[in-house]
Amino acid sequence: MKSGKKTETAVLKSVMADIIYMEKSSQANQDISASAMIRKGIKRREESAVAFRAGNREDLALIEESEIQILNSLLPKQMSEECIAKIIGEIKERIGAKGLGDLGKVMKVANTELNSSVSSMKLVSEVAKKILSA
């Protein structure tokens, strides 16, 4: 923190504040990990960067993007599509899913098992659809 990296310090303080707020809020009963809070911060900053660009504030958009890079460095390494496909295949066999009608069941299990390992459940959903439709 004393290295003079003010942007990194501000981003880390923001993440810590978000985590503390979530722990103390009424939503503390929900199982929300630190990586989920970081991904939420990334999404919020991406939306801000788009809004700043729409308002011709490129300087502020660049600041938001640098903060996104800092937050991305805090996240664990993301799973590859092949690894996700393997896990979805295992889930499919374990719960006995037969087709696209069982997508909800597969996604429910996948959400609990893969939550902190993937940045977007959209990719998991696409992989699950491919596997279940085959």
N, CA, C and O of each residue as an XYZ file, in Angstrom:
536
protein
N       0.806     -1.194      0.000
C       0.000      0.000      0.000
C       0.857      1.270      0.000
O       0.417      2.319     -0.471
N       2.065      1.171      0.523
C       2.920      2.353      0.603
C       3.734      2.567     -0.658
O       4.550      3.487     -0.715
N       3.532      1.749     -1.652
C       4.354      1.845     -2.856
C       3.943      2.994     -3.769
O       4.585      3.214     -4.796
N       2.908      3.719     -3.428
C       2.518      4.866     -4.225
C       1.546      4.541     -5.346
O       1.285      5.388     -6.200
N       1.017      3.350     -5.357
C       0.065      2.953     -6.389
C      -1.343      3.325     -5.914
O      -2.070      2.503     -5.357
N      -1.692      4.561     -6.147
C      -2.949      5.082     -5.613
C      -4.166      4.410     -6.232
O      -5.149      4.150     -5.538
N      -4.113      4.127     -7.527
C      -5.256      3.497     -8.182
C      -5.484      2.102     -7.618
O      -6.615      1.738     -7.293
N      -4.415      1.323     -7.500
C      -4.546     -0.027     -6.957
C      -5.058      0.011     -5.520
O      -5.906     -0.795     -5.137
N      -4.549      0.935     -4.739
C      -4.980      1.069     -3.355
C      -6.465      1.400     -3.287
O      -7.194      0.818     -2.483
N      -6.912      2.316     -4.109
C      -8.326      2.703     -4.115
C      -9.212      1.538     -4.529
O     -10.281      1.334     -3.953
N      -8.777      0.772     -5.526
C      -9.566     -0.370     -5.990
C      -9.644     -1.431     -4.901
O     -10.716     -1.978     -4.644
N      -8.520     -1.726     -4.259
C      -8.515     -2.726     -3.188
C      -9.389     -2.293     -2.013
O     -10.098     -3.112     -1.429
N      -9.340     -1.023     -1.673
C     -10.194     -0.521     -0.598
C     -11.662     -0.637     -0.980
O     -12.505     -0.949     -0.138
N     -11.964     -0.390     -2.236
C     -13.335     -0.506     -2.720
C     -13.834     -1.946     -2.601
O     -14.959     -2.184     -2.162
N     -12.996     -2.897     -2.992
C     -13.376     -4.312     -2.901
C     -13.563     -4.714     -1.443
O     -14.525     -5.399     -1.099
N     -12.651     -4.290     -0.602
C     -12.771     -4.617      0.823
C     -14.044     -4.019      1.414
O     -14.718     -4.667      2.215
N     -14.374     -2.812      1.032
C     -15.592     -2.173      1.520
C     -16.827     -2.928      1.042
O     -17.775     -3.111      1.806
N     -16.824     -3.367     -0.216
C     -17.953     -4.138     -0.743
C     -18.136     -5.437      0.033
O     -19.261     -5.822      0.353
N     -17.034     -6.107      0.334
C     -17.108     -7.376      1.062
C     -17.615     -7.149      2.483
O     -18.468     -7.896      2.962
N     -17.104     -6.139      3.152
C     -17.551     -5.844      4.515
C     -19.021     -5.450      4.515
O     -19.776     -5.874      5.390
N     -19.429     -4.649      3.550
C     -20.833     -4.245      3.456
C     -21.730     -5.463      3.276
O     -22.778     -5.565      3.915
N     -21.320     -6.393      2.402
C     -22.128     -7.574      2.152
C     -22.206     -8.458      3.396
O     -23.249     -9.050      3.673
N     -21.110     -8.546      4.141
C     -21.118     -9.349      5.364
C     -22.070     -8.770      6.404
O     -22.718     -9.516      7.137
N     -22.157     -7.455      6.469
C     -22.979     -6.808      7.488
C     -24.422     -6.588      7.052
O     -25.291     -6.340      7.887
N     -24.680     -6.675      5.763
C     -26.027     -6.387      5.276
C     -26.955     -7.566      5.532
O     -26.530     -8.627      5.990
N     -28.199     -7.360      5.232
C     -29.200     -8.414      5.422
C     -29.007     -9.560      4.443
O     -29.590    -10.629      4.621
N     -28.198     -9.350      3.413
C     -27.956    -10.399      2.432
C     -26.810    -11.306      2.853
O     -26.348    -12.118      2.052
N     -26.342    -11.189      4.086
C     -25.201    -11.973      4.551
C     -25.515    -13.463      4.595
O     -24.601    -14.288      4.617
N     -26.788    -13.812      4.608
C     -27.162    -15.223      4.624
C     -26.829    -15.896      3.306
O     -26.658    -17.115      3.259
N     -26.735    -15.131      2.248
C     -26.402    -15.692      0.948
C     -24.922    -16.032      0.922
O     -24.101    -15.352      1.538
N     -24.596    -17.096      0.198
C     -23.204    -17.518      0.089
C     -22.571    -16.784     -1.087
O     -22.630    -17.250     -2.225
N     -21.966    -15.633     -0.806
C     -21.339    -14.829     -1.845
C     -19.845    -14.773     -1.555
O     -19.424    -14.341     -0.482
N     -19.062    -15.209     -2.511
C     -17.618    -15.259     -2.319
C     -16.980    -13.920     -2.686
O     -17.605    -13.049     -3.291
N     -15.722    -13.794     -2.298
C     -14.977    -12.578     -2.630
C     -14.826    -12.451     -4.138
O     -14.882    -11.345     -4.676
N     -14.632    -13.583     -4.831
C     -14.483    -13.512     -6.285
C     -15.780    -13.042     -6.944
O     -15.747    -12.358     -7.967
N     -16.917    -13.407     -6.358
C     -18.190    -12.922     -6.900
C     -18.304    -11.409     -6.717
O     -18.825    -10.709     -7.585
N     -17.819    -10.917     -5.593
C     -17.848     -9.474     -5.355
C     -16.905     -8.754     -6.318
O     -17.214     -7.660     -6.789
N     -15.759     -9.363     -6.609
C     -14.814     -8.755     -7.550
C     -15.425     -8.714     -8.941
O     -15.313     -7.708     -9.642
N     -16.082     -9.823     -9.353
C     -16.735     -9.846    -10.671
C     -17.839     -8.801    -10.750
O     -18.055     -8.196    -11.800
N     -18.535     -8.593     -9.642
C     -19.575     -7.566     -9.596
C     -18.959     -6.179     -9.791
O     -19.521     -5.335    -10.488
N     -17.802     -5.954     -9.170
C     -17.090     -4.685     -9.329
C     -16.620     -4.479    -10.756
O     -16.655     -3.363    -11.274
N     -16.177     -5.564    -11.395
C     -15.750     -5.479    -12.793
C     -16.926     -5.087    -13.669
O     -16.808     -4.213    -14.529
N     -18.063     -5.738    -13.448
C     -19.248     -5.442    -14.258
C     -19.675     -3.981    -14.071
O     -20.026     -3.297    -15.033
N     -19.640     -3.522    -12.834
C     -20.030     -2.136    -12.543
C     -19.102     -1.152    -13.257
O     -19.557     -0.143    -13.796
N     -17.811     -1.447    -13.258
C     -16.846     -0.560    -13.912
C     -16.957     -0.621    -15.433
O     -16.742      0.385    -16.110
N     -17.292     -1.796    -15.976
C     -17.502     -1.896    -17.428
C     -18.676     -1.030    -17.854
O     -18.609     -0.338    -18.869
N     -19.757     -1.071    -17.072
C     -20.920     -0.240    -17.382
C     -20.572      1.242    -17.280
O     -21.026      2.047    -18.092
N     -19.772      1.595    -16.290
C     -19.359      2.993    -16.132
C     -18.508      3.449    -17.305
O     -18.666      4.568    -17.792
N     -17.603      2.583    -17.764
C     -16.743      2.942    -18.896
C     -17.579      3.200    -20.144
O     -17.303      4.133    -20.898
N     -18.601      2.373    -20.361
C     -19.482      2.568    -21.518
C     -20.223      3.899    -21.387
O     -20.342      4.647    -22.357
N     -20.717      4.186    -20.191
C     -21.439      5.443    -19.975
C     -20.517      6.650    -20.161
O     -20.926      7.660    -20.733
N     -19.283      6.547    -19.681
C     -18.341      7.649    -19.851
C     -18.015      7.876    -21.321
O     -17.884      9.017    -21.765
N     -17.885      6.796    -22.071
C     -17.609      6.945    -23.509
C     -18.802      7.585    -24.218
O     -18.629      8.396    -25.129
N     -20.002      7.218    -23.799
C     -21.196      7.813    -24.402
C     -21.255      9.313    -24.111
O     -21.802     10.082    -24.901
N     -20.697      9.718    -22.988
C     -20.674     11.130    -22.620
C     -19.402     11.838    -23.033
O     -19.110     12.926    -22.537
N     -18.632     11.230    -23.947
C     -17.374     11.802    -24.441
C     -16.389     12.109    -23.311
O     -15.725     13.146    -23.325
N     -16.298     11.208    -22.341
C     -15.331     11.342    -21.244
C     -14.351     10.176    -21.302
O     -14.357      9.288    -20.450
N     -13.512     10.205    -22.328
C     -12.544      9.127    -22.556
C     -11.569      8.997    -21.383
O     -11.134      7.892    -21.059
N     -11.227     10.115    -20.752
C     -10.293     10.071    -19.625
C     -10.839      9.232    -18.474
O     -10.111      8.433    -17.884
N     -12.113      9.413    -18.158
C     -12.723      8.635    -17.082
C     -12.924      7.177    -17.486
O     -12.816      6.279    -16.652
N     -13.215      6.943    -18.756
C     -13.366      5.571    -19.242
C     -12.048      4.813    -19.121
O     -12.039      3.632    -18.772
N     -10.941      5.482    -19.406
C      -9.627      4.839    -19.283
C      -9.300      4.501    -17.829
O      -8.683      3.473    -17.551
N      -9.710      5.354    -16.919
C      -9.502      5.070    -15.494
C     -10.287      3.826    -15.094
O      -9.771      2.953    -14.396
N     -11.538      3.753    -15.542
C     -12.359      2.577    -15.229
C     -11.729      1.310    -15.796
O     -11.736      0.268    -15.141
N     -11.187      1.391    -17.008
C     -10.567      0.216    -17.623
C      -9.304     -0.206    -16.885
O      -9.017     -1.399    -16.781
N      -8.554      0.754    -16.374
C      -7.366      0.380    -15.594
C      -7.782     -0.298    -14.288
O      -7.103     -1.211    -13.817
N      -8.891      0.145    -13.710
C      -9.402     -0.499    -12.503
C      -9.893     -1.913    -12.811
O      -9.745     -2.813    -11.984
N     -10.474     -2.113    -13.990
C     -10.912     -3.449    -14.405
C      -9.713     -4.384    -14.495
O      -9.793     -5.537    -14.069
N      -8.611     -3.901    -15.041
C      -7.401     -4.728    -15.140
C      -6.887     -5.118    -13.759
O      -6.450     -6.250    -13.552
N      -6.938     -4.196    -12.829
C      -6.496     -4.493    -11.463
C      -7.390     -5.563    -10.849
O      -6.902     -6.508    -10.229
N      -8.697     -5.412    -11.023
C      -9.629     -6.395    -10.469
C      -9.451     -7.759    -11.124
O      -9.522     -8.785    -10.448
N      -9.221     -7.779    -12.432
C      -8.998     -9.054    -13.118
C      -7.768     -9.769    -12.579
O      -7.730    -10.998    -12.533
N      -6.766     -9.004    -12.173
C      -5.557     -9.632    -11.629
C      -5.822    -10.279    -10.273
O      -5.061    -11.148     -9.847
N      -6.885     -9.873     -9.592
C      -7.224    -10.450     -8.291
C      -7.996    -11.761     -8.411
O      -8.007    -12.569     -7.483
N      -8.636    -11.967     -9.552
C      -9.447    -13.172     -9.736
C      -8.568    -14.392     -9.979
O      -7.476    -14.277    -10.537
N      -9.048    -15.567     -9.557
C      -8.296    -16.787     -9.870
C      -8.341    -17.068    -11.364
O      -9.210    -16.567    -12.077
N      -7.397    -17.875    -11.826
C      -7.346    -18.228    -13.240
C      -8.651    -18.923    -13.631
O      -9.147    -19.791    -12.913
N      -9.193    -18.527    -14.777
C     -10.478    -19.051    -15.219
C     -10.317    -20.389    -15.933
O      -9.287    -20.664    -16.550
N     -11.350    -21.208    -15.837
C     -11.342    -22.520    -16.487
C     -11.467    -22.376    -17.993
O     -12.077    -21.433    -18.496
N     -10.881    -23.322    -18.697
C     -11.010    -23.342    -20.150
C     -12.351    -23.975    -20.520
O     -12.995    -24.628    -19.699
N     -12.752    -23.769    -21.763
C     -14.019    -24.322    -22.236
C     -13.989    -25.846    -22.206
O     -15.005    -26.480    -21.919
N     -12.830    -26.441    -22.499
C     -12.711    -27.901    -22.488
C     -12.906    -28.456    -21.081
O     -13.559    -29.483    -20.896
N     -12.343    -27.777    -20.100
C     -12.473    -28.211    -18.710
C     -13.927    -28.086    -18.246
O     -14.437    -28.950    -17.534
N     -14.579    -27.010    -18.654
C     -15.990    -26.821    -18.314
C     -16.820    -27.926    -18.950
O     -17.721    -28.472    -18.313
N     -16.518    -28.260    -20.210
C     -17.256    -29.318    -20.905
C     -17.100    -30.652    -20.186
O     -18.061    -31.415    -20.082
N     -15.922    -30.935    -19.698
C     -15.680    -32.187    -18.971
C     -16.530    -32.242    -17.706
O     -17.156    -33.262    -17.414
N     -16.549    -31.144    -16.959
C     -17.315    -31.098    -15.717
C     -18.807    -31.182    -15.999
O     -19.531    -31.869    -15.278
N     -19.279    -30.496    -17.033
C     -20.697    -30.561    -17.401
C     -21.066    -31.988    -17.794
O     -22.143    -32.470    -17.442
N     -20.179    -32.665    -18.520
C     -20.422    -34.063    -18.884
C     -20.555    -34.949    -17.657
O     -21.419    -35.825    -17.614
N     -19.711    -34.729    -16.664
C     -19.792    -35.487    -15.414
C     -21.096    -35.198    -14.682
O     -21.732    -36.109    -14.153
N     -21.490    -33.934    -14.652
C     -22.747    -33.555    -13.994
C     -23.919    -34.203    -14.716
O     -24.843    -34.706    -14.079
N     -23.882    -34.190    -16.043
C     -24.953    -34.783    -16.848
C     -25.131    -36.252    -16.500
O     -26.256    -36.711    -16.300
N     -24.036    -36.991    -16.427
C     -24.127    -38.414    -16.111
C     -24.548    -38.641    -14.664
O     -25.311    -39.564    -14.381
N     -24.066    -37.823    -13.758
C     -24.376    -37.997    -12.340
C     -25.855    -37.795    -12.048
O     -26.441    -38.542    -11.265
N     -26.472    -36.777    -12.681
C     -27.888    -36.520    -12.398
C     -28.809    -37.191    -13.403
O     -30.030    -37.130    -13.257
N     -28.250    -37.828    -14.415
C     -29.051    -38.546    -15.401
C     -29.784    -37.647    -16.378
O     -30.893    -37.973    -16.800
N     -29.190    -36.529    -16.742
C     -29.814    -35.607    -17.694
C     -29.807    -36.227    -19.082
O     -28.815    -36.821    -19.504
N     -30.927    -36.084    -19.789
C     -31.066    -36.720    -21.092
C     -31.102    -35.742    -22.257
O     -30.698    -36.094    -23.365
N     -31.570    -34.541    -22.037
C     -31.672    -33.588    -23.136
C     -31.771    -32.160    -22.633
O     -31.518    -31.872    -21.463
N     -32.148    -31.267    -23.549
C     -32.237    -29.846    -23.202
C     -33.280    -29.565    -22.130
O     -33.218    -28.535    -21.458
N     -34.233    -30.467    -21.966
C     -35.245    -30.293    -20.926
C     -34.657    -30.323    -19.525
O     -35.253    -29.801    -18.582
N     -33.496    -30.929    -19.391
C     -32.830    -31.028    -18.093
C     -31.762    -29.947    -17.899
O     -30.951    -30.037    -16.977
N     -31.759    -28.941    -18.754
C     -30.753    -27.882    -18.677
C     -30.782    -27.178    -17.324
O     -29.730    -26.880    -16.758
N     -31.958    -26.916    -16.811
C     -32.082    -26.241    -15.517
C     -31.445    -27.029    -14.390
O     -30.776    -26.462    -13.527
N     -31.654    -28.345    -14.398
C     -31.065    -29.198    -13.360
C     -29.541    -29.183    -13.452
O     -28.847    -29.091    -12.439
N     -29.032    -29.275    -14.674
C     -27.582    -29.274    -14.880
C     -26.996    -27.934    -14.443
O     -25.965    -27.899    -13.771
N     -27.641    -26.839    -14.817
C     -27.127    -25.513    -14.479
C     -27.161    -25.262    -12.967
O     -26.286    -24.580    -12.432
N     -28.163    -25.808    -12.283
C     -28.247    -25.632    -10.837
C     -27.036    -26.260    -10.155
O     -26.426    -25.652     -9.275
N     -26.692    -27.480    -10.568
C     -25.528    -28.159     -9.993
C     -24.243    -27.459    -10.433
O     -23.328    -27.269     -9.632
N     -24.179    -27.078    -11.707
C     -22.979    -26.419    -12.235
C     -22.733    -25.089    -11.532
O     -21.584    -24.718    -11.289
N     -23.787    -24.381    -11.209
C     -23.640    -23.087    -10.541
C     -22.960    -23.245     -9.190
O     -22.112    -22.433     -8.822
N     -23.326    -24.288     -8.446
C     -22.706    -24.483     -7.139
C     -21.275    -24.985     -7.266
O     -20.426    -24.627     -6.450
N     -20.989    -25.808     -8.272
C     -19.657    -26.388     -8.413
C     -18.662    -25.459     -9.107
O     -17.467    -25.511     -8.814
N     -19.130    -24.619    -10.014
C     -18.226    -23.810    -10.833
C     -18.254    -22.323    -10.513
O     -17.582    -21.543    -11.187
N     -18.993    -21.919     -9.528
C     -19.243    -20.498     -9.298
C     -17.982    -19.650     -9.245
O     -17.928    -18.603     -9.890
N     -16.979    -20.064     -8.504
C     -15.790    -19.222     -8.382
C     -14.742    -19.511     -9.450
O     -13.732    -18.811     -9.527
N     -14.966    -20.529    -10.273
C     -13.958    -20.926    -11.261
C     -14.201    -20.361    -12.646
O     -13.339    -20.475    -13.517
N     -15.349    -19.759    -12.864
C     -15.656    -19.194    -14.179
C     -16.101    -17.752    -14.009
O     -16.708    -17.387    -13.001
N     -15.793    -16.945    -15.000
C     -16.155    -15.536    -14.906
C     -17.595    -15.287    -15.332
O     -18.221    -14.322    -14.895
N     -18.110    -16.150    -16.176
C     -19.461    -15.946    -16.678
C     -20.191    -17.276    -16.777
O     -19.718    -18.213    -17.420
N     -21.332    -17.345    -16.142
C     -22.133    -18.565    -16.240
C     -22.739    -18.686    -17.635
O     -23.262    -19.742    -17.990
N     -22.674    -17.620    -18.428
C     -23.169    -17.673    -19.800
C     -22.378    -18.698    -20.605
O     -22.961    -19.459    -21.378
N     -21.064    -18.727    -20.433
C     -20.231    -19.712    -21.116
C     -20.597    -21.120    -20.670
O     -20.674    -22.033    -21.493
N     -20.824    -21.300    -19.378
C     -21.212    -22.612    -18.855
C     -22.541    -23.038    -19.466
O     -22.714    -24.200    -19.831
N     -23.475    -22.107    -19.579
C     -24.778    -22.407    -20.168
C     -24.648    -22.823    -21.629
O     -25.297    -23.773    -22.066
N     -23.812    -22.113    -22.382
C     -23.615    -22.456    -23.792
C     -23.009    -23.848    -23.939
O     -23.430    -24.622    -24.798
N     -22.023    -24.166    -23.102
C     -21.390    -25.488    -23.147
C     -22.400    -26.563    -22.764
O     -22.452    -27.620    -23.393
N     -23.202    -26.298    -21.737
C     -24.210    -27.268    -21.303
C     -25.234    -27.513    -22.407
O     -25.648    -28.652    -22.624
N     -25.644    -26.463    -23.103
C     -26.601    -26.631    -24.207
C     -26.017    -27.500    -25.303
O     -26.710    -28.358    -25.850
N     -24.737    -27.286    -25.633
C     -24.088    -28.108    -26.660
C     -24.062    -29.572    -26.249
O     -24.374    -30.457    -27.046
N     -23.690    -29.817    -25.010
C     -23.568    -31.194    -24.533
C     -24.931    -31.868    -24.446
O     -25.073    -33.026    -24.837
N     -25.924    -31.164    -23.944
C     -27.248    -31.765    -23.787
C     -27.971    -31.955    -25.113
O     -28.808    -32.850    -25.237
N     -27.662    -31.132    -26.099
C     -28.329    -31.279    -27.396
C     -27.662    -32.344    -28.257
O     -28.230    -32.765    -29.264
N     -26.472    -32.783    -27.880
C     -25.758    -33.805    -28.663
C     -26.271    -35.199    -28.369
O     -25.780    -36.171    -28.942
